[in-house]
């Protein structure tokens, strides 16, 4: 199928250049406030969590702070656990779920774990309800040392001193109907490829690491989330978004090879959540609750497992 049927920018079969990327950027509109939705909430947590600004993203005349939260009393004898949200700014419950966990649960773990939480990796994308950053780059394909994506590069630098000590990483995402209506057509147009329609799964699912799978960890998270919202079934081909379902609600990607956020560390336990907010069987609050349940379950499993040696150290 021709990408011209699905996206109004560019010439079918030809990747975008600077002119097309500028045209795409000019179409974007600010729809919500990072300062109000994220920064203001983080500032209220300074009485019980350590707040860190690990960089800035500058777009035109606007400067967005990149914020992280840490449990108090950080100590090398405790396991270090990582929670990230808002890698894709349009995936609302990833950001709000991370913030809700920070508000309600994070400080409770301070005596047993070091938790680092980054609630909104991509603040410009949050405000513009976008998957990409302002340069039409997908942060979640660019987590590497030489990343051209500012958001990904900043998180990489933040984690560099901790990369080999992090035991668990959970990255909070959504799969939405707009993936088929906007973001995948835009991707095909940007890259000069034909758009092939897919199927959006109805329900929550997880993405495990194909190279270092942890099925018991994924199962524990699925079991916890199933108490809050429904789990996505496999489609007629036994797949979810084109990948084989290896267990109820679980697929696998090559996290590090693809430059995905969940592959940014050497954590033994790592996963990506995918909530489906457009389902008639759920609502915004339930989506946030599902993200919080996933984080709690991931932390609980990692602590109970008691294995805090990263993969690369045997």
C-alpha positions in Angstrom: 0.0 0.0 0.0 1.2 3.5 -0.7 2.0 5.6 2.3 0.4 8.5 0.5 -3.0 7.1 1.5 -2.1 7.4 5.1 0.0 10.4 5.7 0.0 14.0 4.2 3.7 14.7 4.4 6.4 13.5 2.0 6.6 11.7 -1.3 5.7 8.0 -1.3 8.8 5.8 -1.4 11.2 8.7 -0.4 12.5 9.2 3.2 11.9 12.6 4.7 14.6 15.3 4.5 14.9 18.4 6.6 12.0 20.1 4.8 9.6 17.3 5.5 10.6 17.1 9.1 10.1 20.9 9.5 6.7 20.5 7.9 5.8 17.8 10.4 7.1 19.9 13.3 5.0 22.9 12.2 1.9 20.7 12.5 2.4 19.9 16.1 0.4 21.7 18.7 0.9 22.0 22.5 -2.0 20.2 24.2 -0.9 20.0 27.8 1.6 21.3 30.3 4.8 19.5 31.4 5.2 22.2 34.1 1.8 21.6 35.5 1.4 17.9 35.0 4.9 16.7 35.9 7.2 19.3 37.3 4.7 20.6 39.9 3.9 17.1 41.1 7.6 16.2 41.4 8.2 19.3 43.4 5.6 18.2 46.0 7.6 15.0 46.6 10.8 16.7 47.7 9.9 16.2 51.4 10.3 12.4 51.1 12.3 11.7 47.9 15.4 13.2 46.4 14.7 15.2 43.3 17.4 15.5 40.6 17.4 17.5 37.4 19.6 15.5 35.0 19.5 17.8 32.0 17.3 19.9 29.8 15.6 19.6 26.4 15.5 22.8 24.4 12.9 23.3 21.7 12.8 26.7 20.1 12.5 29.1 23.1 11.3 26.5 25.5 13.5 24.7 28.0 12.2 21.5 29.5 13.8 20.1 32.7 14.5 16.4 32.8 13.6 15.2 36.3 14.4 12.1 38.3 13.4 10.9 41.8 15.5 8.8 44.2 14.6 7.1 47.4 16.3 8.6 50.5 19.2 7.0 52.2 20.7 5.6 48.9 23.2 2.8 49.9 25.3 0.5 47.7 24.4 -2.5 49.9 20.8 -2.3 48.7 19.5 -3.5 45.3 19.1 -0.7 42.8 15.8 -0.7 40.8 14.7 1.6 37.9 11.3 2.8 36.8 10.9 4.9 33.7 7.8 6.5 32.1 7.0 8.9 29.3 9.6 7.6 26.8 6.7 8.2 24.4 5.0 11.3 25.5 1.6 10.5 24.2 1.3 7.4 26.4 -0.4 9.1 29.2 -0.7 6.4 31.9 3.0 5.7 31.7 3.8 9.2 33.0 0.8 9.4 35.4 1.4 5.8 36.7 5.0 6.6 37.4 4.0 9.8 39.3 1.3 7.9 41.2 3.8 5.3 42.3 6.2 8.0 43.4 3.4 9.7 45.4 1.9 6.7 47.1 4.5 3.8 47.2 8.0 4.7 46.4 9.2 6.0 49.8 7.9 2.8 51.4 10.8 0.9 49.8 13.6 3.2 51.0 14.8 0.8 53.7 15.1 -2.1 51.4 16.0 -0.8 47.9 17.5 2.1 46.0 14.8 3.2 43.5 15.5 5.6 40.7 12.3 6.8 39.0 12.2 9.0 35.8 8.5 9.9 35.3 8.7 11.7 31.9 11.7 11.0 29.7 10.2 13.0 26.8 8.7 16.3 28.1 8.2 18.0 24.7 6.4 14.9 23.4 4.2 14.9 26.6 3.1 18.4 25.9 2.4 17.7 22.2 1.0 14.2 22.7 3.6 12.7 20.4 5.6 9.5 20.0 8.6 11.3 18.5 10.7 14.1 19.8 10.8 17.5 18.0 13.4 16.2 15.6 11.1 13.4 14.4 13.2 10.8 16.2 11.7 8.0 18.3 13.5 7.9 21.7 12.6 4.3 22.0 14.8 3.3 19.1 17.7 5.4 20.2 19.0 4.4 23.6 22.7 4.0 23.0 25.9 5.7 23.8 26.1 7.7 20.6 22.4 8.5 20.5 21.3 11.4 18.2 18.1 11.8 20.3 18.6 14.3 23.1 16.0 12.6 25.5 17.7 9.2 25.0 21.2 10.5 25.4 20.3 12.3 28.6 18.9 9.2 30.2 21.9 7.2 29.0 24.2 9.7 30.8 22.2 9.6 34.0 22.4 5.8 34.1 26.0 5.5 33.1 27.3 5.2 36.7 24.6 2.8 37.6 24.2 0.7 34.4 26.0 -2.4 35.8 24.4 -2.3 39.2 20.7 -2.0 38.4 18.8 -5.2 39.2 15.4 -4.4 37.8 14.0 -2.0 35.2 10.4 -1.5 34.3 9.5 0.9 31.5 5.9 2.1 31.4 4.1 2.4 28.0 0.8 2.2 26.2 -0.4 0.8 22.9 -3.2 3.1 21.6 -5.5 3.3 18.6 -3.5 6.3 17.5 -0.6 3.9 16.8 -2.5 2.7 13.7 -4.2 6.0 12.9 -1.2 8.4 13.2 2.1 7.1 14.5 2.7 4.0 12.3 1.6 5.8 9.2 3.9 8.7 10.1 6.8 6.3 10.6 6.2 4.7 7.2 6.1 8.1 5.5 9.2 9.4 7.3 11.2 6.3 6.3 9.8 6.2 2.7 8.1 2.8 3.2 4.7 1.5 2.5 2.3 1.4 5.5 1.0 -2.0 6.3 -2.0 -1.9 8.7 -1.8 -3.9 11.8 -4.1 -4.9 14.7 -4.2 -3.1 18.1 -4.5 -5.7 21.0 -7.3 -5.2 23.5 -5.7 -5.3 26.8 -2.5 -5.1 28.8 0.7 -7.0 27.8 4.4 -7.0 28.5 7.6 -7.1 26.4 10.3 -9.4 27.7 13.9 -9.5 26.5 14.4 -12.1 23.7 18.1 -12.4 24.5 17.7 -12.8 28.2 14.1 -13.9 28.9 12.8 -13.9 32.5 9.4 -15.8 32.2 8.8 -16.0 35.9 9.3 -12.3 36.4 6.9 -11.5 33.5 4.3 -13.9 34.8 4.4 -12.3 38.2 3.7 -8.9 36.7 0.9 -10.2 34.5 -0.7 -11.9 37.5 -0.7 -8.7 39.5 -2.1 -6.5 36.6 -4.8 -9.1 35.8 -6.4 -8.1 39.2 -6.7 -4.6 37.9 -7.4 -4.8 34.2 -7.8 -7.4 31.4 -4.8 -9.0 29.7 -4.5 -8.9 25.9 -5.2 -12.2 24.1 -3.2 -13.4 21.2 -4.7 -12.7 17.8 -5.7 -15.3 15.2 -2.0 -15.9 14.4 -1.0 -16.4 18.0 0.6 -13.0 18.1 0.4 -9.5 19.6 1.5 -6.6 17.3 3.2 -9.1 15.0 5.2 -10.9 17.7 4.7 -14.4 19.0 2.9 -14.7 22.3 5.2 -16.8 24.5 3.0 -16.7 27.6 -0.3 -15.1 28.5 0.2 -11.4 27.7 3.9 -11.7 27.0 5.9 -11.1 23.8 9.7 -10.6 23.3 11.8 -8.1 21.6 15.6 -7.7 21.2 15.7 -4.8 23.7 19.3 -3.7 23.4 19.7 -4.4 19.6 16.6 -2.3 18.9 17.8 0.6 21.1 14.8 0.2 23.5 14.7 1.9 26.9 14.2 -1.4 28.7 17.6 -2.6 27.3 19.5 0.5 28.6 21.0 -1.3 31.6 22.3 -4.8 32.5 19.3 -5.4 34.8 18.5 -9.1 35.1 14.8 -8.4 35.5 13.4 -6.0 32.9 10.2 -5.5 31.1 8.1 -3.0 29.1 4.4 -2.5 30.1 1.8 -1.8 27.4 -1.6 -0.6 28.6 -4.5 -0.2 26.2 -6.3 3.0 27.2 -8.8 2.9 24.3 -10.5 -0.3 25.3 -14.2 0.0 26.2 -13.4 -2.3 29.1 -11.2 0.2 30.9 -10.9 3.9 31.9 -8.0 6.3 32.6 -7.9 5.6 36.3 -7.7 1.8 35.7 -4.9 2.3 33.3 -2.9 4.3 35.9 -3.7 1.6 38.5 -2.5 -1.1 36.2 0.9 0.7 35.8 1.2 1.1 39.6 0.4 -2.6 40.1 3.0 -3.6 37.5 5.7 -1.5 39.2 4.8 -2.9 42.6 4.8 -6.5 41.3 8.1 -6.0 39.5 9.8 -4.6 42.6 8.3 -7.3 44.8 9.5 -10.1 42.5 13.0 -8.6 42.2 13.4 -8.2 45.9 12.0 -11.7 46.6 14.3 -13.3 44.0 17.3 -11.9 45.9 19.5 -12.0 42.8 21.0 -8.6 42.2 23.9 -9.6 39.9 23.5 -8.0 36.5 23.7 -10.3 33.4 27.2 -9.2 32.3 28.7 -10.1 35.6 27.6 -13.8 35.5 
